[in-house]
Amino acid sequence: MSRSRRGKQQKSSSQAKQGYDKDEKIRLNKYIAHCGFCSRRDADTYISEGKVKVNGEIVTAMGVKVQRTDRVEVEGQTLSLEKFEYILLNKPKDTITTTDDPRGRDTVMDKIEDATGKRVYPVGRLDRHTMGLLILTNDGDLAHRLMHPSYEVRKTYEVETKRSLRDDELQKLLQGIELEDGNASVHKLSRTPEGFILTIFEGRNRLVRRMVEYFGTEVTKLKRVEYAGLTLNNVKMGRWRYLRENEVNALRKLVKLDPLEFEKN
């Protein structure tokens, strides 16, 4: 099967309207974020570092406003306001969570190659060997807030380990253990025939794997099965689907963003 078809699942999508009139004034950092380039906070950094041009002129002042008809460039790349797209991928093992890999390994973008002509980006990261639910979007504001620790987005994982953890060790996970970067604890935890399922609200690097390693063993299988209320229902491994309007707006409500109107095609 060719790489361009193996992730194809759904031909139509729901696209969120940006809704800006051609004469409407938009703050520059908001414009950059709504072009799917980065979050507003990161846009402020690009602006302050002199990496943003408006109609050929470098802009470093905060609060500058632009219109759709203006030409905005970031690091030499011309941006445009595209409709927002939201994709849910069931990421397979041995797939890199990046937009490109210089070593030619499979990336999550390969899995959704035919999904959209727009630039979308992974929301957060799943390491190469972790499977499961991953969101990709060009909605910079939403992506930034979903990844920000202050919003405490819920994540649930299925875990299998080389050595089964004892009941007292699982209890310690619930109570909290001390890792090199601070205390870590599990919100919910239950045993399964193969291992256990846990829910956390943090997104620290390799957190679940490091919590298991604390007990002198290692993870042999890790799969994210729930993220911010979304699940993998009816999405097979390596496949994807577009998020529905109610799902997108539930995510935006979760991180205190206004709802969006959608157009169907």
Sine and cosine of phi, psi and omega as CSV:
sin_phi,cos_phi,sin_psi,cos_psi,sin_omega,cos_omega
0.00,0.00,0.68,-0.74,-0.04,-1.00
-0.96,0.29,0.45,-0.89,-0.01,-1.00
-0.88,0.47,-0.52,0.85,-0.11,-0.99
-0.97,0.24,-0.20,0.98,-0.05,-1.00
-0.91,-0.42,-0.29,0.96,-0.17,-0.98
-0.92,0.39,-0.41,0.91,0.01,-1.00
-0.99,-0.13,0.01,1.00,-0.11,-0.99
-0.95,0.32,0.79,-0.61,-0.01,-1.00
-0.73,-0.69,-0.55,0.83,-0.18,-0.98
-0.64,-0.77,0.80,-0.61,-0.11,-0.99
-1.00,0.05,-0.55,0.84,-0.05,-1.00
-0.98,-0.18,0.39,-0.92,-0.01,-1.00
-0.67,-0.74,0.31,-0.95,0.17,-0.98
-0.98,-0.21,0.85,-0.52,-0.04,-1.00
-0.95,-0.32,0.70,-0.72,0.00,-1.00
-1.00,0.07,0.75,-0.67,-0.01,-1.00
-0.96,0.27,0.63,-0.78,0.14,-0.99
-0.99,0.12,-0.62,0.78,0.17,-0.99
0.96,0.29,0.37,0.93,0.01,-1.00
-1.00,-0.05,0.75,-0.66,0.14,-0.99
-0.95,0.30,0.38,-0.93,-0.07,-1.00
-0.91,0.42,-0.42,0.91,-0.01,-1.00
-0.99,-0.13,-0.04,1.00,-0.06,-1.00
-0.95,0.31,0.67,-0.74,0.01,-1.00
-1.00,0.05,0.76,-0.65,-0.04,-1.00
-0.80,-0.61,0.73,-0.68,0.08,-1.00
-0.85,0.53,0.65,-0.76,-0.12,-0.99
-0.86,0.51,-0.67,0.74,-0.01,-1.00
-0.92,0.40,-0.57,0.82,0.05,-1.00
-0.93,0.38,-0.66,0.76,0.04,-1.00
-0.86,0.52,-0.73,0.68,-0.02,-1.00
-0.88,0.47,-0.68,0.73,0.01,-1.00
-0.90,0.43,-0.66,0.75,-0.04,-1.00
-0.97,0.22,-0.14,0.99,0.19,-0.98
-1.00,0.08,-0.04,1.00,0.02,-1.00
0.99,0.15,0.24,0.97,-0.07,-1.00
-0.98,0.19,-0.67,0.74,-0.03,-1.00
-0.16,-0.99,-0.06,-1.00,0.07,-1.00
-0.97,0.23,0.22,-0.98,0.04,-1.00
-0.89,0.46,-0.64,0.77,-0.01,-1.00
-0.89,0.46,-0.71,0.70,0.03,-1.00
-0.91,0.41,-0.57,0.82,0.05,-1.00
-0.88,0.48,-0.64,0.77,0.05,-1.00
-0.86,0.51,-0.61,0.79,0.02,-1.00
-0.92,0.40,-0.71,0.70,0.04,-1.00
-0.85,0.52,-0.66,0.75,-0.01,-1.00
-0.90,0.43,-0.76,0.65,-0.06,-1.00
-0.90,0.43,-0.47,0.88,-0.01,-1.00
-1.00,0.05,0.09,1.00,0.06,-1.00
0.96,0.29,0.46,0.89,-0.05,-1.00
-0.98,-0.19,0.12,0.99,-0.04,-1.00
-0.88,-0.48,0.73,-0.69,0.09,-1.00
-0.87,-0.49,0.60,-0.80,0.13,-0.99
-0.85,-0.53,0.89,-0.46,-0.04,-1.00
0.80,0.61,0.66,0.75,0.10,-1.00
1.00,0.05,-0.11,0.99,-0.03,-1.00
-0.95,-0.32,0.72,-0.69,0.04,-1.00
-0.92,0.39,0.73,-0.69,0.03,-1.00
-0.88,-0.48,0.81,-0.58,0.02,-1.00
-0.86,-0.50,-0.16,0.99,-0.03,-1.00
-0.99,0.16,0.66,-0.75,0.07,-1.00
-0.98,0.20,0.49,-0.87,0.06,-1.00
1.00,0.02,-0.02,1.00,0.05,-1.00
-0.90,0.44,0.63,-0.78,0.00,-1.00
-0.91,-0.42,0.53,-0.85,-0.02,-1.00
-0.76,-0.65,0.16,-0.99,0.08,-1.00
-0.87,-0.49,0.23,-0.97,0.02,-1.00
-0.85,0.53,-0.51,0.86,-0.07,-1.00
-0.98,0.19,-0.18,0.98,0.03,-1.00
-0.97,0.23,0.46,-0.89,0.07,-1.00
-0.99,-0.14,0.91,-0.42,-0.04,-1.00
-0.93,-0.37,0.78,-0.62,0.01,-1.00
-0.82,-0.57,0.65,-0.76,0.12,-0.99
-0.83,-0.55,0.88,-0.48,-0.05,-1.00
0.78,0.63,0.65,0.76,0.06,-1.00
0.99,0.10,-0.05,1.00,-0.02,-1.00
-0.99,-0.17,0.84,-0.54,0.00,-1.00
-0.98,0.19,0.77,-0.64,-0.06,-1.00
-0.98,-0.19,0.36,-0.93,0.10,-0.99
-0.55,-0.83,0.52,-0.85,0.00,-1.00
-0.98,0.22,0.96,-0.29,0.04,-1.00
-0.98,-0.20,0.39,-0.92,0.12,-0.99
-0.91,0.42,0.57,-0.82,0.00,-1.00
-0.96,0.30,0.63,-0.78,0.08,-1.00
-0.82,-0.57,0.54,-0.84,-0.02,-1.00
-0.67,-0.74,0.84,-0.54,-0.09,-1.00
-0.80,-0.60,0.68,-0.73,0.11,-0.99
-0.95,-0.31,0.85,-0.52,-0.02,-1.00
-0.91,-0.42,0.66,-0.75,0.18,-0.98
-1.00,-0.07,1.00,-0.06,-0.14,-0.99
-0.94,0.34,0.78,-0.63,0.07,-1.00
-0.99,0.16,0.22,-0.98,0.10,-0.99
-0.92,0.40,0.38,-0.92,0.03,-1.00
0.88,0.48,0.56,0.83,0.08,-1.00
-0.83,-0.55,0.74,-0.67,-0.08,-1.00
-1.00,0.05,0.73,-0.68,0.05,-1.00
-1.00,0.06,0.98,0.19,0.03,-1.00
-0.40,-0.91,0.24,-0.97,0.01,-1.00
-0.99,0.11,-0.26,0.96,-0.01,-1.00
-0.32,-0.95,0.56,-0.83,0.03,-1.00
-0.77,-0.64,0.89,-0.46,-0.06,-1.00
-0.89,0.45,-0.31,0.95,0.00,-1.00
-1.00,-0.01,0.03,1.00,0.09,-1.00
0.98,0.21,0.26,0.97,0.02,-1.00
-0.98,0.21,0.34,-0.94,0.03,-1.00
-0.87,0.50,0.71,-0.70,0.08,-1.00
-0.87,-0.49,0.23,-0.97,0.03,-1.00
-0.89,0.45,-0.44,0.90,0.03,-1.00
-0.93,0.38,-0.53,0.85,0.07,-1.00
-0.88,0.47,-0.55,0.84,-0.05,-1.00
-0.95,0.31,-0.42,0.91,-0.04,-1.00
-0.88,-0.48,0.46,0.89,-0.17,-0.99
-0.80,0.60,-0.59,0.81,-0.04,-1.00
-0.99,-0.13,0.13,0.99,-0.15,-0.99
-0.92,0.38,-0.70,0.71,-0.13,-0.99
-0.39,-0.92,0.48,-0.88,0.09,-1.00
-0.99,0.10,0.02,1.00,-0.04,-1.00
-1.00,-0.09,0.33,-0.94,0.05,-1.00
-0.99,0.15,0.88,-0.47,0.12,-0.99
-0.87,-0.50,0.38,-0.92,-0.08,-1.00
-0.73,-0.68,0.49,-0.87,0.08,-1.00
-0.91,0.41,0.62,-0.78,0.11,-0.99
-1.00,-0.02,0.97,-0.23,-0.08,-1.00
0.97,0.24,-0.24,-0.97,-0.07,-1.00
-0.69,-0.72,0.59,-0.81,0.30,-0.95
-0.91,-0.42,0.75,-0.66,-0.04,-1.00
-0.91,0.41,0.19,-0.98,-0.15,-0.99
-0.79,0.61,-0.63,0.78,-0.11,-0.99
-0.99,-0.10,-0.01,1.00,0.04,-1.00
-1.00,-0.02,0.73,-0.69,-0.02,-1.00
-0.98,-0.22,0.15,-0.99,0.22,-0.97
0.92,-0.40,-0.42,-0.91,-0.26,-0.97
-0.96,0.26,0.83,-0.56,0.04,-1.00
-0.68,-0.73,0.72,-0.69,0.06,-1.00
-0.99,-0.14,0.66,-0.75,0.12,-0.99
-0.80,-0.61,0.69,-0.72,-0.05,-1.00
-0.39,-0.92,0.26,-0.97,0.18,-0.98
-0.94,-0.33,0.26,0.97,0.07,-1.00
-1.00,0.03,1.00,-0.03,-0.11,-0.99
-0.88,0.47,-0.63,0.77,0.00,-1.00
-0.90,0.44,-0.72,0.70,-0.01,-1.00
-0.90,0.44,-0.72,0.69,-0.02,-1.00
-0.85,0.52,-0.71,0.70,-0.03,-1.00
-0.87,0.49,-0.71,0.71,-0.07,-1.00
-0.95,0.31,-0.59,0.80,0.04,-1.00
-0.88,0.47,-0.53,0.85,-0.02,-1.00
-1.00,0.06,-0.25,0.97,-0.09,-1.00
-0.97,0.23,0.77,-0.64,-0.08,-1.00
-0.87,0.49,-0.41,0.91,-0.06,-1.00
-0.92,0.40,-0.35,0.94,-0.02,-1.00
-1.00,-0.02,-0.14,0.99,0.13,-0.99
0.72,0.69,0.87,0.49,0.00,-1.00
-0.96,0.28,0.74,-0.67,-0.07,-1.00
-0.97,0.22,0.70,-0.71,0.02,-1.00
-0.71,-0.70,0.72,-0.69,0.00,-1.00
-0.84,-0.54,0.70,-0.71,-0.08,-1.00
-0.79,-0.61,0.59,-0.81,0.26,-0.97
-1.00,-0.03,0.76,-0.65,-0.12,-0.99
-0.79,-0.62,0.72,-0.69,0.20,-0.98
-0.83,-0.56,0.60,-0.80,-0.10,-1.00
-0.80,-0.60,0.37,-0.93,-0.01,-1.00
-0.89,0.46,-0.66,0.75,0.13,-0.99
-0.88,-0.47,0.73,-0.68,0.01,-1.00
-0.89,0.46,0.74,-0.68,0.05,-1.00
-0.97,0.24,0.66,-0.75,0.01,-1.00
-0.96,0.28,0.25,-0.97,0.01,-1.00
-0.87,0.50,-0.64,0.77,-0.02,-1.00
-0.93,0.36,-0.51,0.86,0.04,-1.00
-0.95,0.32,-0.64,0.77,0.07,-1.00
-0.90,0.43,-0.60,0.80,0.04,-1.00
-0.90,0.44,-0.60,0.80,0.04,-1.00
-0.90,0.44,-0.60,0.80,0.05,-1.00
-0.87,0.49,-0.63,0.77,0.02,-1.00
-0.94,0.35,-0.58,0.81,-0.03,-1.00
-0.98,0.19,-0.48,0.88,0.00,-1.00
0.90,-0.43,0.69,-0.72,0.06,-1.00
-0.82,-0.57,0.37,-0.93,-0.06,-1.00
-0.99,-0.16,0.90,-0.43,0.08,-1.00
-0.98,-0.21,0.07,-1.00,-0.07,-1.00
-0.91,0.42,-0.38,0.92,0.01,-1.00
-0.94,-0.35,0.39,0.92,0.09,-1.00
0.88,-0.48,0.03,-1.00,-0.03,-1.00
-0.93,0.36,0.60,-0.80,0.05,-1.00
-0.70,-0.72,0.69,-0.72,0.01,-1.00
-0.62,-0.79,0.32,-0.95,-0.02,-1.00
-0.97,-0.24,0.66,-0.75,0.00,-1.00
-0.98,0.21,-0.74,0.67,0.04,-1.00
-0.68,-0.73,0.47,-0.88,-0.01,-1.00
-0.42,-0.91,0.69,-0.72,0.06,-1.00
-0.56,-0.83,0.56,-0.83,0.02,-1.00
-0.97,0.25,0.48,-0.88,0.17,-0.99
-0.78,-0.62,0.22,-0.98,0.04,-1.00
-0.84,0.54,-0.50,0.86,-0.05,-1.00
-0.99,-0.11,-0.34,0.94,-0.08,-1.00
0.02,-1.00,-0.91,-0.41,0.03,-1.00
-0.37,-0.93,0.28,-0.96,0.07,-1.00
-0.89,-0.46,0.74,-0.67,0.02,-1.00
-0.75,-0.66,0.45,-0.89,0.04,-1.00
-0.85,-0.53,0.74,-0.67,0.04,-1.00
-0.75,-0.66,0.25,-0.97,0.04,-1.00
-0.88,-0.47,0.16,0.99,-0.03,-1.00
-0.95,-0.30,0.26,-0.97,0.01,-1.00
-0.74,-0.67,0.44,0.90,0.00,-1.00
-0.89,0.45,0.46,-0.89,-0.08,-1.00
-0.85,0.53,0.80,-0.60,0.07,-1.00
0.79,0.61,0.57,0.82,-0.15,-0.99
-0.88,0.47,-0.75,0.66,-0.04,-1.00
-0.89,0.46,-0.69,0.73,0.01,-1.00
-0.88,0.47,-0.65,0.76,-0.02,-1.00
-0.94,0.34,-0.55,0.84,0.05,-1.00
-0.91,0.41,-0.64,0.77,0.05,-1.00
-0.92,0.39,-0.68,0.74,-0.01,-1.00
-0.89,0.45,-0.42,0.91,0.06,-1.00
-0.82,0.57,-0.51,0.86,-0.04,-1.00
-0.99,-0.11,0.27,0.96,0.12,-0.99
0.98,0.20,0.35,0.94,0.08,-1.00
-0.71,-0.70,-0.21,-0.98,-0.05,-1.00
-0.58,-0.82,0.37,-0.93,0.04,-1.00
-0.97,0.25,0.73,-0.68,0.10,-1.00
-0.96,-0.27,-0.36,0.93,0.06,-1.00
-0.49,-0.87,0.75,-0.66,0.00,-1.00
-0.65,-0.76,0.82,-0.58,-0.03,-1.00
-0.66,-0.75,0.81,-0.59,0.08,-1.00
-0.99,0.10,0.87,-0.50,-0.10,-1.00
-0.95,-0.32,-0.17,0.99,0.02,-1.00
-0.49,-0.87,0.64,-0.77,0.01,-1.00
-0.55,-0.84,0.89,-0.45,0.07,-1.00
0.81,0.59,0.58,0.81,0.02,-1.00
1.00,-0.01,-0.18,0.98,0.05,-1.00
-1.00,0.03,0.52,-0.85,0.02,-1.00
-0.78,-0.63,0.06,-1.00,-0.01,-1.00
-1.00,-0.08,0.29,0.96,-0.01,-1.00
-0.80,0.60,0.81,-0.59,0.07,-1.00
0.91,0.41,0.30,0.95,0.09,-1.00
-0.88,-0.48,0.96,-0.28,-0.05,-1.00
-0.96,0.28,0.30,-0.95,0.01,-1.00
-0.83,0.55,0.76,-0.65,0.00,-1.00
0.99,0.11,-0.01,1.00,-0.01,-1.00
-0.95,-0.30,0.15,-0.99,-0.05,-1.00
-0.54,-0.84,0.22,-0.98,0.15,-0.99
-0.51,-0.86,0.34,-0.94,0.13,-0.99
-0.98,0.20,0.59,-0.81,0.13,-0.99
-0.95,0.33,0.55,-0.84,0.05,-1.00
-1.00,0.10,0.30,-0.95,-0.06,-1.00
-0.83,0.56,-0.71,0.70,-0.02,-1.00
-0.91,0.42,-0.53,0.85,0.02,-1.00
-0.94,0.35,-0.69,0.73,0.01,-1.00
-0.88,0.47,-0.73,0.68,-0.05,-1.00
-0.95,0.32,-0.43,0.91,0.13,-0.99
-0.92,0.38,-0.64,0.77,0.07,-1.00
-0.89,0.46,-0.70,0.72,-0.02,-1.00
-0.91,0.42,-0.63,0.78,0.05,-1.00
-0.90,0.44,-0.64,0.77,0.00,-1.00
-0.83,0.55,-0.62,0.79,-0.04,-1.00
-0.96,-0.29,0.38,0.92,0.15,-0.99
0.88,0.47,0.70,0.71,0.16,-0.99
-0.93,-0.37,0.46,-0.89,0.00,-1.00
-0.93,0.36,0.50,-0.87,0.06,-1.00
-0.93,0.37,0.33,-0.94,0.01,-1.00
-0.89,-0.45,0.45,-0.89,0.15,-0.99
-1.00,-0.04,0.56,-0.83,-0.05,-1.00
-0.88,-0.47,0.44,-0.90,0.16,-0.99
-0.88,-0.47,0.65,-0.76,-0.06,-1.00
-0.99,-0.13,0.56,-0.83,0.09,-1.00
-0.63,-0.78,0.00,0.00,0.00,0.00
